[in-house]
Amino acid sequence: MTSHSPHLGILGGGQLAQMLALAALPLGVRVTVLEPDILAPARLCATHLHAPYTDAAGLDALAGCDAVTLEFENVPVEVLTALEGRVPVRPERALLERSKHRAHEKEALQEAGARTAPFVVIETEANLDGALERVGRQGILKTSELGYDGKGQSRVSDAAGLQSAWDELGRVPCVLEGLVQFEREVSLAVARGPDGALAFGPLIENVHRNGILRTSLFLEGDPHEAQAREIAGRVAGAWGLEGLMTLEFFGLPEGELLVNEVAPRVHNSGHLTQDGGGVSQFDAQVRAVLGLPLADWRPLHPCAMVNIIGAEGKTPDWAGIDALPGTRLHLYHKAWRAGRKLGHVNLVTADEQTLRARLSQLETLIP
């Protein structure tokens, strides 16, 4: 694409970094990841700097890249501060700080004109008084930082339960969110280049199990995609996004979308874009971060994804998965552990009816 071979640095070396690196290679992009885990999945397809995120030599190496991006948001903010002025970091520190903290994120979403569930910030015991009433008498208490995949949260319906939940979460800063009666959960990613150019991924419908994403589904013609794009574009502009971020929404019965969470990166729900026939979300993040040409990315065919999660005493029916037409297996080269994301299976078909039928079959093959 250019006479210069771009060099992309990634903070984090897990499966998302692995898939980003695999997308970067055909674009002529070299990838280096900084990751403290010696068994980082991305080590198989990128230069692996095996060191803490705060390691000075590791940060010096990343500073020699053309740009640096994030694999996940649990990177210390001071790492981005240390890189500022030395190499473009996309997304920038301010956006990471915002998305790492649920209260700041929700406040910034509302300032950008996006609707969220009602919420109350809980930072001291005094904040508990009357908090449930202000969010509609039922809610979910979530830690402001470090919670993901259903961790660091508890459902509450009375004052005693709220007090107990806060105690169990360590009395750390939290957000109490009102319980929203939604019809479905959907997500959409937006990419924005250094020049301000915007591009969007498809609207994807998601189903969770035990707080972890189980399945994602893409079908052409979703009636709420235009609304999701409008919200995502507005937030991306207001937050000065450079790179890619994914918005998760609650779809209300009347059709309105509320933003639930924002991830400053590619997202589990977007994995189906790898095999749907178009550009993938990983291509899009690489392009946005390096300032390469951007365009909307969306599957060309109906497609779905099922996560492979470590389950006690159970393994997927590998032969059955391979025998089901339209499947493609993606494993992350991670050690087995109950509750851990170990891989996913993408499913592509020619029409919606076939997709839904085969998706039901596929779910029976993956515990």
C-alpha positions as CSV (number, residue, x, y, z in Angstrom):
1,M,0.0,0.0,0.0
2,T,3.0,2.2,0.6
3,S,6.8,2.2,0.0
4,H,7.2,2.4,3.8
5,S,6.3,-0.7,5.7
6,P,4.1,0.6,8.6
7,H,4.8,-0.6,12.1
8,L,1.9,-0.9,14.5
9,G,2.4,-1.3,18.3
10,I,-0.3,-2.9,20.4
11,L,-0.7,-2.7,24.2
12,G,-1.8,-6.2,25.1
13,G,-1.1,-9.5,23.5
14,G,-4.3,-11.6,23.9
15,Q,-6.6,-13.0,21.2
16,L,-7.7,-9.5,20.1
17,A,-4.1,-8.5,19.5
18,Q,-3.5,-11.8,17.7
19,M,-6.4,-11.1,15.3
20,L,-5.3,-7.5,14.8
21,A,-1.9,-8.7,13.9
22,L,-3.3,-11.3,11.5
23,A,-5.3,-8.6,9.8
24,A,-2.3,-6.3,9.6
25,L,0.0,-8.7,7.9
26,P,-1.8,-8.7,4.5
27,L,-1.7,-4.9,4.6
28,G,2.1,-4.9,4.8
29,V,2.0,-3.8,8.4
30,R,4.5,-5.2,11.0
31,V,3.2,-5.6,14.5
32,T,4.8,-5.5,17.9
33,V,2.9,-6.2,21.1
34,L,3.8,-5.4,24.7
35,E,2.3,-8.0,27.0
36,P,3.5,-9.4,30.4
37,D,2.1,-12.9,29.8
38,I,4.8,-15.2,28.3
39,L,2.2,-17.3,26.6
40,A,0.5,-14.3,24.9
41,P,-1.6,-15.6,21.9
42,A,-0.3,-12.7,19.8
43,R,3.3,-14.0,20.2
44,L,2.6,-16.5,17.4
45,C,2.1,-13.8,14.7
46,A,3.8,-10.6,16.1
47,T,7.0,-9.5,17.8
48,H,6.3,-10.1,21.5
49,L,7.9,-7.7,24.0
50,H,7.6,-9.9,27.2
51,A,7.5,-7.2,29.9
52,P,5.1,-5.3,32.1
53,Y,3.1,-2.6,30.4
54,T,5.1,0.0,32.4
55,D,8.5,-1.4,31.3
56,A,10.7,1.5,30.1
57,A,12.5,-0.5,27.5
58,G,9.2,-1.9,26.2
59,L,7.7,1.5,25.9
60,D,10.8,2.8,24.1
61,A,10.3,0.0,21.5
62,L,6.7,0.9,21.0
63,A,7.6,4.6,20.7
64,G,9.5,3.6,17.6
65,C,6.4,2.4,15.9
66,D,4.3,4.5,13.5
67,A,1.3,4.3,15.9
68,V,0.2,2.4,19.0
69,T,-3.3,1.1,19.7
70,L,-5.0,-0.9,22.5
71,E,-6.1,-4.5,22.6
72,F,-8.2,-4.0,25.8
73,E,-8.9,-1.2,28.3
74,N,-7.3,-2.6,31.4
75,V,-3.9,-1.0,30.5
76,P,-2.6,1.5,33.1
77,V,-3.4,5.0,32.0
78,E,0.2,6.1,32.9
79,V,1.4,3.9,30.1
80,L,-0.3,6.1,27.6
81,T,0.9,9.2,29.4
82,A,4.5,7.9,29.0
83,L,4.0,7.5,25.2
84,E,2.4,10.9,24.6
85,G,4.4,13.1,22.4
86,R,6.6,10.2,21.3
87,V,4.2,8.2,19.1
88,P,0.5,8.6,18.1
89,V,-1.6,6.6,20.5
90,R,-5.0,5.8,19.1
91,P,-7.4,6.0,20.9
92,E,-5.8,8.6,23.1
93,R,-5.3,8.6,26.9
94,A,-8.4,10.8,27.6
95,L,-10.7,8.4,25.8
96,L,-9.2,5.4,27.6
97,E,-9.6,7.1,31.0
98,R,-13.3,7.8,30.1
99,S,-14.1,4.2,28.9
100,K,-12.3,2.6,31.9
101,H,-14.5,4.4,34.4
102,R,-18.3,3.6,34.1
103,A,-19.4,6.8,35.8
104,H,-17.2,9.1,33.6
105,E,-18.2,7.1,30.6
106,K,-22.0,7.5,31.2
107,E,-21.6,11.2,32.0
108,A,-19.6,11.7,28.8
109,L,-22.2,9.8,26.7
110,Q,-25.0,12.0,28.0
111,E,-22.9,15.1,27.3
112,A,-22.6,13.8,23.7
113,G,-26.3,13.5,23.4
114,A,-26.6,9.7,23.8
115,R,-29.1,8.2,26.2
116,T,-28.1,5.7,28.9
117,A,-30.0,3.9,31.6
118,P,-30.6,6.0,34.8
119,F,-27.6,5.8,37.1
120,V,-26.3,7.0,40.4
121,V,-22.6,7.2,41.3
122,I,-21.7,5.4,44.5
123,E,-18.4,6.5,46.0
124,T,-19.2,6.8,49.7
125,E,-21.7,5.1,52.1
126,A,-23.8,8.3,52.1
127,N,-24.4,7.8,48.3
128,L,-26.3,4.6,49.0
129,D,-29.2,6.5,50.7
130,G,-32.1,6.8,48.3
131,A,-30.0,5.6,45.3
132,L,-32.4,2.7,44.4
133,E,-35.4,5.0,44.3
134,R,-33.6,7.4,42.0
135,V,-33.0,4.6,39.4
136,G,-36.4,3.0,39.6
137,R,-36.2,0.7,42.6
138,Q,-34.3,-2.1,40.9
139,G,-30.8,-1.9,39.6
140,I,-27.3,-3.4,39.0
141,L,-24.4,-2.3,41.1
142,K,-21.2,-2.3,39.0
143,T,-17.7,-1.4,40.0
144,S,-16.6,1.8,38.2
145,E,-13.4,0.1,37.0
146,L,-12.1,-3.3,36.0
147,G,-15.4,-5.2,35.6
148,Y,-16.0,-7.2,32.4
149,D,-17.8,-10.3,31.2
150,G,-20.3,-10.0,34.1
151,K,-17.6,-9.6,36.8
152,G,-17.7,-6.9,39.4
153,Q,-21.5,-6.5,39.4
154,S,-24.5,-7.5,41.4
155,R,-28.3,-7.1,40.9
156,V,-30.1,-5.4,43.8
157,S,-33.7,-4.7,44.6
158,D,-33.7,-3.2,48.2
159,A,-31.6,-1.0,50.4
160,A,-30.2,-3.9,52.4
161,G,-29.2,-5.8,49.3
162,L,-27.5,-2.6,47.9
163,Q,-25.5,-2.2,51.1
164,S,-24.5,-5.9,51.1
165,A,-23.6,-5.7,47.4
166,W,-21.4,-2.7,47.9
167,D,-19.7,-4.4,50.9
168,E,-19.0,-7.5,48.8
169,L,-17.5,-5.4,45.9
170,G,-15.0,-4.0,48.4
171,R,-16.7,-0.6,49.0
172,V,-14.9,0.6,45.9
173,P,-16.4,3.4,43.7
174,C,-19.4,2.0,41.8
175,V,-22.3,2.9,39.5
176,L,-25.8,1.9,40.3
177,E,-27.7,1.5,37.1
178,G,-31.4,1.3,36.8
179,L,-32.7,-2.0,35.5
180,V,-33.8,-1.5,31.9
181,Q,-36.6,-3.6,30.3
182,F,-35.0,-4.1,27.0
183,E,-36.1,-6.3,24.1
184,R,-32.6,-7.1,22.8
185,E,-28.9,-6.2,23.0
186,V,-27.1,-4.9,20.0
187,S,-23.7,-3.5,19.2
188,L,-22.1,-1.4,16.5
189,A,-18.5,-0.3,16.0
190,V,-17.3,3.0,14.6
191,A,-13.8,3.9,13.3
192,R,-12.4,7.4,12.9
193,G,-9.2,8.3,11.2
194,P,-6.7,11.0,12.2
195,D,-8.3,13.2,9.5
196,G,-11.8,12.8,11.0
197,A,-13.1,10.4,8.4
198,L,-15.8,8.1,9.8
199,A,-16.6,4.5,8.9
200,F,-19.0,2.1,10.5
201,G,-19.4,-1.6,11.1
202,P,-22.8,-3.5,11.0
203,L,-25.4,-3.6,13.7
204,I,-25.1,-6.9,15.4
205,E,-27.6,-8.6,17.7
206,N,-26.1,-10.3,20.8
207,V,-27.2,-12.9,23.4
208,H,-25.4,-13.3,26.7
209,R,-25.1,-16.2,29.1
210,N,-23.9,-15.7,32.7
211,G,-22.7,-12.2,31.8
212,I,-20.5,-13.5,28.9
213,L,-21.4,-13.0,25.2
214,R,-22.7,-16.3,23.8
215,T,-23.9,-15.6,20.3
216,S,-23.8,-12.7,17.8
217,L,-26.0,-12.4,14.7
218,F,-25.8,-10.2,11.6
219,L,-28.7,-9.9,9.2
220,E,-29.0,-7.3,6.5
221,G,-31.7,-4.6,6.9
222,D,-31.9,-4.1,10.7
223,P,-34.4,-1.3,11.3
224,H,-32.3,0.3,14.1
225,E,-29.0,0.4,12.3
226,A,-29.4,4.1,11.2
227,Q,-30.1,5.1,14.7
228,A,-27.1,3.2,16.0
229,R,-24.8,4.8,13.4
230,E,-26.1,8.3,14.2
231,I,-25.4,7.8,17.9
232,A,-22.0,6.2,17.3
233,G,-20.9,8.9,15.0
234,R,-22.0,11.6,17.4
235,V,-20.1,10.1,20.3
236,A,-17.0,9.4,18.1
237,G,-16.9,13.1,17.1
238,A,-17.5,14.5,20.6
239,W,-14.8,12.2,22.1
240,G,-12.3,13.0,19.4
241,L,-11.9,9.3,18.6
242,E,-8.9,8.2,16.5
243,G,-9.0,4.5,16.0
244,L,-12.0,2.2,16.6
245,M,-14.5,1.8,19.4
246,T,-17.6,-0.3,19.9
247,L,-20.9,0.8,21.5
248,E,-23.2,-1.8,23.1
249,F,-26.9,-0.8,23.2
250,F,-30.1,-1.9,24.9
251,G,-32.9,-2.0,22.4
252,L,-36.1,-0.8,24.1
253,P,-39.6,-2.0,23.1
254,E,-40.5,1.3,21.4
255,G,-37.3,1.1,19.2
256,E,-35.0,3.5,21.0
257,L,-31.4,2.6,21.7
258,L,-29.7,3.3,25.0
259,V,-26.0,3.0,25.2
260,N,-24.9,0.4,27.8
261,E,-21.1,0.4,27.5
262,V,-18.3,1.5,25.2
263,A,-15.2,-0.4,24.4
264,P,-12.3,1.5,22.9
265,R,-11.3,-1.3,20.6
266,V,-12.6,-4.2,18.5
267,H,-15.2,-6.3,20.2
268,N,-16.1,-9.9,20.7
269,S,-19.5,-9.3,18.9
270,G,-17.6,-8.1,15.8
271,H,-15.7,-11.4,15.2
272,L,-18.3,-12.5,12.7
273,T,-17.0,-9.8,10.3
274,Q,-13.9,-12.0,9.8
275,D,-15.8,-14.5,7.6
276,G,-18.9,-12.7,6.3
277,G,-17.2,-11.8,3.0
278,G,-16.3,-8.1,3.6
279,V,-13.6,-6.2,5.5
280,S,-13.3,-7.2,9.1
281,Q,-13.4,-5.1,12.3
282,F,-9.7,-5.9,12.7
283,D,-8.8,-4.5,9.3
284,A,-10.8,-1.4,10.2
285,Q,-8.9,-0.7,13.5
286,V,-5.5,-1.2,11.8
287,R,-6.5,1.2,9.0
288,A,-8.0,3.8,11.4
289,V,-5.0,3.8,13.7
290,L,-2.4,4.0,10.9
291,G,-4.4,6.6,8.8
292,L,-5.0,4.2,5.9
293,P,-8.1,4.6,3.7
294,L,-11.3,3.8,5.6
295,A,-14.7,2.5,4.4
296,D,-17.7,0.9,6.1
297,W,-17.1,-2.7,6.9
298,R,-20.0,-5.2,6.9
299,P,-20.6,-8.8,6.0
300,L,-21.8,-9.6,2.5
301,H,-23.8,-12.6,3.7
302,P,-26.0,-13.5,6.8
303,C,-23.6,-14.7,9.5
304,A,-23.3,-15.5,13.2
305,M,-20.7,-16.3,15.9
306,V,-20.8,-18.6,18.9
307,N,-18.2,-18.2,21.6
308,I,-16.3,-21.2,22.9
309,I,-16.1,-20.8,26.7
310,G,-14.2,-23.2,29.0
311,A,-16.9,-25.4,30.7
312,E,-16.3,-27.9,33.5
313,G,-16.1,-31.4,32.2
314,K,-17.4,-30.5,28.7
315,T,-15.8,-30.0,25.4
316,P,-17.2,-28.9,22.0
317,D,-18.1,-31.5,19.4
318,W,-15.2,-30.6,17.1
319,A,-16.2,-33.1,14.4
320,G,-19.8,-31.9,14.5
321,I,-18.7,-28.3,14.1
322,D,-16.5,-29.1,11.1
323,A,-19.3,-31.1,9.5
324,L,-21.8,-28.2,9.7
325,P,-21.7,-26.3,6.4
326,G,-20.6,-22.7,6.7
327,T,-18.6,-22.9,9.9
328,R,-15.1,-21.6,10.5
329,L,-13.2,-22.3,13.8
330,H,-11.0,-19.7,15.4
331,L,-9.0,-20.9,18.5
332,Y,-6.9,-18.5,20.6
333,H,-4.0,-20.9,21.7
334,K,-5.0,-20.3,25.4
335,A,-4.8,-22.8,28.2
336,W,-8.1,-24.2,29.2
337,R,-9.9,-22.7,32.2
338,A,-13.5,-22.8,33.2
339,G,-15.3,-19.5,32.2
340,R,-12.4,-18.4,29.9
341,K,-12.9,-17.4,26.3
342,L,-10.9,-20.0,24.3
343,G,-12.2,-19.4,20.8
344,H,-15.2,-18.8,18.6
345,V,-16.9,-20.3,15.6
346,N,-18.2,-18.1,12.8
347,L,-21.1,-19.3,10.7
348,V,-22.0,-18.0,7.2
349,T,-25.0,-19.0,5.0
350,A,-26.8,-17.7,1.9
351,D,-30.0,-16.7,3.6
352,E,-31.6,-15.9,7.0
353,Q,-33.7,-19.1,7.4
354,T,-30.7,-21.3,6.8
355,L,-28.5,-19.2,9.2
356,R,-31.0,-19.5,12.0
357,A,-31.5,-23.3,11.6
358,R,-27.7,-23.9,11.5
359,L,-27.1,-21.6,14.4
360,S,-29.4,-23.6,16.5
361,Q,-27.5,-26.8,15.5
362,L,-24.2,-25.1,16.2
363,E,-25.2,-24.1,19.7
364,T,-25.9,-27.7,20.6
365,L,-22.3,-28.6,19.6
366,I,-20.7,-26.0,21.9
367,P,-21.5,-26.4,25.6
